[in-house]
């Protein structure tokens, strides 16, 4: 089977690394890829948003399956483009069409969907610029902190949490009427703030049946002890020690099953990942957000724990054959530390040479913002490299990961030093 992965980050390197191990995989292409994916397959100079170029490449290179890494091509209907084209419709496409991708592409749609199907989520209201005064009055009726979410895609930066009421009022005006996040914040969701423990849950679904993947805990803030600005993710751990059997049963019964049933009731076909961003309060799970793709850097700890052939699983999902599917999961802990450029998530410089470390069983580097220039690895993004370590003991996994993180070097290197530390008390 010839496979094309779309994307260029650490998630795509993890996907390429995993899929390249499959006995089904003949040729693997990644568009546009990075220096890491080039070690797993052939990088292709095509952007994920170029529907026509992707289609031409798929047909000219006999691609049998397309796997979409980032959310934007899905929200913009790449799946529909394939399924509506006679020549492309024979290709297995792993990812939902635009209707299913609205779960991530529109916060207001997702909240209404959850409300309609009884899926627990924080209380909310949505506002447009024309409803600014109503939105301001709603803020005045709440207590801090205030959670404001741009309705559309905003490159992971569309959620603002304000501790001060006046700051929340000013931010709402900037989002709705001054284009703070462009078209993404033409509608803003104001959501109840829940204080609890974050948890990421994942499934692969064919629209009727699903296979549960390992859970993970993501560390989104740039600073230690969860301080500072939100990022795309500074580290992850899987499995999550506080995710008890009882909690996982609640997640499946109250959230996963109603989501799949809701998609069927709405007549929305769906093949691909569903990522449930959860908040656990008093041992009850609430959905904070849906994503319609694998998370990043969650992929860098989840995929190494999957012992089964991932490409076989994806093929079964594309063909609607997931009923009764069994997945083998390693019992080891996987811990990922993200190495970032100095200044991220704000402005940062790039082009600095990277020195890496040798990999071995239980020690893996997933490249994100990395490119190869003059046979040297150089920084090419805010999040540069994910350092993943595995061990049956979480503390040992932390020691291995941080030993690797210290040895890797590039100018301005920054990383959090507390990934997974808070979870040790649950073991």
NORKA-V709254 format. One record per residue. N is the residue number from 1. RES is the residue in one small letter. OMEGA is omega as a letter, one per 30 degrees, with the letter a starting at -180 (999 if undefined). NEAR is the number of other C-alpha atoms within 8 Angstrom. Layout:
# NORKA-V709254
n = (N | N)
res = (RES | RES)
omega = (OMEGA | OMEGA)
near = (NEAR | NEAR)
This chain:
# NORKA-V709254
n = (1 | 2 | 3 | 4 | 5 | 6 | 7 | 8 | 9 | 10 | 11 | 12 | 13 | 14 | 15 | 16 | 17 | 18 | 19 | 20 | 21 | 22 | 23 | 24 | 25 | 26 | 27 | 28 | 29 | 30 | 31 | 32 | 33 | 34 | 35 | 36 | 37 | 38 | 39 | 40 | 41 | 42 | 43 | 44 | 45 | 46 | 47 | 48 | 49 | 50 | 51 | 52 | 53 | 54 | 55 | 56 | 57 | 58 | 59 | 60 | 61 | 62 | 63 | 64 | 65 | 66 | 67 | 68 | 69 | 70 | 71 | 72 | 73 | 74 | 75 | 76 | 77 | 78 | 79 | 80 | 81 | 82 | 83 | 84 | 85 | 86 | 87 | 88 | 89 | 90 | 91 | 92 | 93 | 94 | 95 | 96 | 97 | 98 | 99 | 100 | 101 | 102 | 103 | 104 | 105 | 106 | 107 | 108 | 109 | 110 | 111 | 112 | 113 | 114 | 115 | 116 | 117 | 118 | 119 | 120 | 121 | 122 | 123 | 124 | 125 | 126 | 127 | 128 | 129 | 130 | 131 | 132 | 133 | 134 | 135 | 136 | 137 | 138 | 139 | 140 | 141 | 142 | 143 | 144 | 145 | 146 | 147 | 148 | 149 | 150 | 151 | 152 | 153 | 154 | 155 | 156 | 157 | 158 | 159 | 160 | 161 | 162 | 163 | 164 | 165 | 166 | 167 | 168 | 169 | 170 | 171 | 172 | 173 | 174 | 175 | 176 | 177 | 178 | 179 | 180 | 181 | 182 | 183 | 184 | 185 | 186 | 187 | 188 | 189 | 190 | 191 | 192 | 193 | 194 | 195 | 196 | 197 | 198 | 199 | 200 | 201 | 202 | 203 | 204 | 205 | 206 | 207 | 208 | 209 | 210 | 211 | 212 | 213 | 214 | 215 | 216 | 217 | 218 | 219 | 220 | 221 | 222 | 223 | 224 | 225 | 226 | 227 | 228 | 229 | 230 | 231 | 232 | 233 | 234 | 235 | 236 | 237 | 238 | 239 | 240 | 241 | 242 | 243 | 244 | 245 | 246 | 247 | 248 | 249 | 250 | 251 | 252 | 253 | 254 | 255 | 256 | 257 | 258 | 259 | 260 | 261 | 262 | 263 | 264 | 265 | 266 | 267 | 268 | 269 | 270 | 271 | 272 | 273 | 274 | 275 | 276 | 277 | 278 | 279 | 280 | 281 | 282 | 283 | 284 | 285 | 286 | 287 | 288 | 289 | 290 | 291 | 292 | 293 | 294 | 295 | 296 | 297 | 298 | 299 | 300 | 301 | 302 | 303 | 304 | 305 | 306 | 307 | 308 | 309 | 310 | 311 | 312 | 313 | 314 | 315 | 316 | 317 | 318 | 319 | 320 | 321 | 322 | 323 | 324 | 325 | 326 | 327 | 328 | 329 | 330 | 331 | 332 | 333 | 334 | 335 | 336 | 337 | 338 | 339 | 340 | 341 | 342 | 343 | 344 | 345 | 346 | 347 | 348 | 349 | 350 | 351 | 352 | 353 | 354 | 355 | 356 | 357 | 358 | 359 | 360 | 361 | 362 | 363 | 364 | 365 | 366 | 367 | 368 | 369 | 370 | 371 | 372 | 373 | 374 | 375 | 376 | 377 | 378 | 379 | 380 | 381 | 382 | 383 | 384 | 385 | 386 | 387 | 388 | 389 | 390 | 391 | 392 | 393 | 394 | 395 | 396 | 397 | 398 | 399 | 400 | 401 | 402 | 403 | 404 | 405 | 406 | 407 | 408 | 409 | 410 | 411 | 412 | 413 | 414 | 415 | 416 | 417 | 418 | 419 | 420 | 421 | 422 | 423 | 424 | 425 | 426 | 427)
res = (x | x | x | x | x | x | x | x | x | x | x | x | x | x | x | x | x | x | x | x | x | x | x | x | x | x | x | x | x | x | x | x | x | x | x | x | x | x | x | x | x | x | x | x | x | x | x | x | x | x | x | x | x | x | x | x | x | x | x | x | x | x | x | x | x | x | x | x | x | x | x | x | x | x | x | x | x | x | x | x | x | x | x | x | x | x | x | x | x | x | x | x | x | x | x | x | x | x | x | x | x | x | x | x | x | x | x | x | x | x | x | x | x | x | x | x | x | x | x | x | x | x | x | x | x | x | x | x | x | x | x | x | x | x | x | x | x | x | x | x | x | x | x | x | x | x | x | x | x | x | x | x | x | x | x | x | x | x | x | x | x | x | x | x | x | x | x | x | x | x | x | x | x | x | x | x | x | x | x | x | x | x | x | x | x | x | x | x | x | x | x | x | x | x | x | x | x | x | x | x | x | x | x | x | x | x | x | x | x | x | x | x | x | x | x | x | x | x | x | x | x | x | x | x | x | x | x | x | x | x | x | x | x | x | x | x | x | x | x | x | x | x | x | x | x | x | x | x | x | x | x | x | x | x | x | x | x | x | x | x | x | x | x | x | x | x | x | x | x | x | x | x | x | x | x | x | x | x | x | x | x | x | x | x | x | x | x | x | x | x | x | x | x | x | x | x | x | x | x | x | x | x | x | x | x | x | x | x | x | x | x | x | x | x | x | x | x | x | x | x | x | x | x | x | x | x | x | x | x | x | x | x | x | x | x | x | x | x | x | x | x | x | x | x | x | x | x | x | x | x | x | x | x | x | x | x | x | x | x | x | x | x | x | x | x | x | x | x | x | x | x | x | x | x | x | x | x | x | x | x | x | x | x | x | x | x | x | x | x | x | x | x | x | x | x | x | x | x | x | x | x | x | x | x | x | x | x | x | x | x | x | x | x | x | x | x | x | x | x | x | x | x | x | x | x | x | x)
omega = (l | a | l | l | l | l | a | a | l | l | a | l | l | l | a | l | a | a | l | l | a | l | l | a | l | l | l | l | l | a | f | l | l | a | l | a | l | l | a | a | a | l | a | a | l | l | a | a | a | a | a | a | l | l | l | l | a | a | a | a | l | l | a | a | l | l | a | l | a | a | a | l | l | l | a | l | l | l | l | l | l | a | a | a | a | a | a | a | l | a | l | a | a | a | a | l | a | a | l | a | l | l | l | a | l | l | a | l | a | a | l | l | a | l | a | a | l | a | a | a | l | l | a | l | a | a | l | l | l | a | a | a | l | l | l | l | l | l | a | a | a | l | a | f | a | a | l | a | l | a | a | a | a | l | l | a | a | l | l | l | a | l | a | a | a | l | l | l | a | a | l | l | l | a | a | a | a | l | a | l | l | a | a | a | l | l | l | l | l | a | l | l | l | l | a | a | a | l | l | l | a | l | l | a | l | l | l | a | a | l | a | l | l | l | l | l | a | l | a | a | a | a | l | a | l | l | l | a | l | l | l | l | a | l | a | l | l | f | a | a | a | l | a | l | l | l | l | l | l | a | a | a | a | a | a | a | l | l | l | l | l | l | l | a | l | a | a | l | a | l | l | l | l | a | l | l | a | l | a | l | a | l | l | a | l | l | l | l | l | l | a | l | l | a | l | g | l | l | a | l | a | a | l | a | l | a | a | l | a | a | l | l | l | l | l | l | a | a | l | a | a | a | l | a | a | a | l | a | l | l | a | l | l | a | a | l | a | l | a | l | l | a | l | g | l | a | a | l | l | a | a | a | a | l | a | l | l | l | l | l | a | l | a | l | l | a | l | l | a | l | a | l | a | l | l | l | l | a | a | a | l | l | a | a | l | l | a | l | l | l | l | l | a | l | l | l | l | a | a | a | a | l | l | a | l | a | l | a | l | a | l | a | l | l | l | a | a | a | l | a | a | a | a | a | a | a | 999)
near = (9 | 12 | 14 | 13 | 15 | 16 | 14 | 13 | 11 | 15 | 17 | 15 | 16 | 12 | 11 | 14 | 10 | 11 | 11 | 10 | 8 | 11 | 6 | 7 | 13 | 8 | 8 | 14 | 12 | 18 | 15 | 13 | 16 | 15 | 11 | 12 | 16 | 11 | 7 | 10 | 12 | 10 | 12 | 9 | 6 | 9 | 9 | 11 | 6 | 8 | 9 | 6 | 8 | 10 | 10 | 8 | 8 | 12 | 10 | 7 | 6 | 7 | 13 | 10 | 12 | 13 | 11 | 13 | 11 | 9 | 12 | 8 | 11 | 15 | 14 | 7 | 10 | 12 | 12 | 9 | 9 | 12 | 9 | 8 | 8 | 7 | 6 | 12 | 10 | 6 | 10 | 11 | 11 | 13 | 14 | 14 | 14 | 13 | 8 | 12 | 13 | 11 | 12 | 15 | 10 | 11 | 14 | 11 | 9 | 13 | 10 | 8 | 9 | 12 | 10 | 7 | 9 | 7 | 13 | 11 | 10 | 11 | 6 | 9 | 7 | 9 | 13 | 10 | 10 | 5 | 8 | 12 | 6 | 8 | 10 | 10 | 8 | 8 | 13 | 8 | 6 | 7 | 8 | 9 | 9 | 17 | 12 | 13 | 13 | 17 | 14 | 12 | 12 | 9 | 5 | 8 | 8 | 12 | 9 | 8 | 9 | 11 | 9 | 9 | 12 | 6 | 9 | 14 | 10 | 8 | 8 | 13 | 11 | 10 | 15 | 15 | 8 | 7 | 11 | 8 | 10 | 8 | 7 | 12 | 16 | 14 | 14 | 16 | 14 | 13 | 12 | 9 | 9 | 7 | 6 | 8 | 7 | 10 | 13 | 12 | 12 | 13 | 11 | 14 | 15 | 16 | 12 | 9 | 9 | 11 | 11 | 7 | 9 | 12 | 12 | 15 | 13 | 14 | 10 | 11 | 13 | 14 | 9 | 9 | 5 | 9 | 8 | 7 | 8 | 10 | 11 | 8 | 14 | 16 | 15 | 17 | 16 | 13 | 12 | 11 | 8 | 6 | 8 | 7 | 6 | 6 | 11 | 9 | 8 | 11 | 10 | 9 | 9 | 10 | 12 | 9 | 9 | 12 | 11 | 11 | 9 | 10 | 13 | 11 | 7 | 6 | 6 | 9 | 10 | 12 | 14 | 15 | 12 | 13 | 14 | 12 | 13 | 13 | 14 | 12 | 11 | 5 | 6 | 8 | 12 | 12 | 14 | 10 | 10 | 12 | 13 | 15 | 13 | 13 | 9 | 10 | 17 | 14 | 12 | 15 | 16 | 14 | 10 | 9 | 13 | 13 | 9 | 7 | 11 | 10 | 10 | 9 | 9 | 11 | 9 | 11 | 15 | 13 | 8 | 9 | 9 | 13 | 6 | 4 | 7 | 5 | 8 | 7 | 9 | 7 | 6 | 10 | 14 | 17 | 18 | 16 | 16 | 15 | 14 | 12 | 17 | 11 | 7 | 10 | 10 | 5 | 6 | 10 | 6 | 9 | 7 | 8 | 10 | 11 | 8 | 7 | 7 | 4 | 7 | 6 | 5 | 8 | 12 | 10 | 9 | 14 | 15 | 16 | 14 | 15 | 10 | 9 | 7 | 4 | 5 | 8 | 12 | 13 | 15 | 10 | 10 | 11 | 11 | 15 | 14 | 16 | 15 | 16 | 14 | 11 | 11 | 9 | 8 | 12 | 7 | 9 | 15 | 12 | 8 | 10 | 15 | 10 | 8 | 10 | 10 | 7 | 8 | 10 | 9 | 10 | 8 | 6 | 10 | 8 | 9 | 12 | 6 | 8 | 14 | 11 | 6 | 7 | 10 | 9 | 5 | 6 | 5)
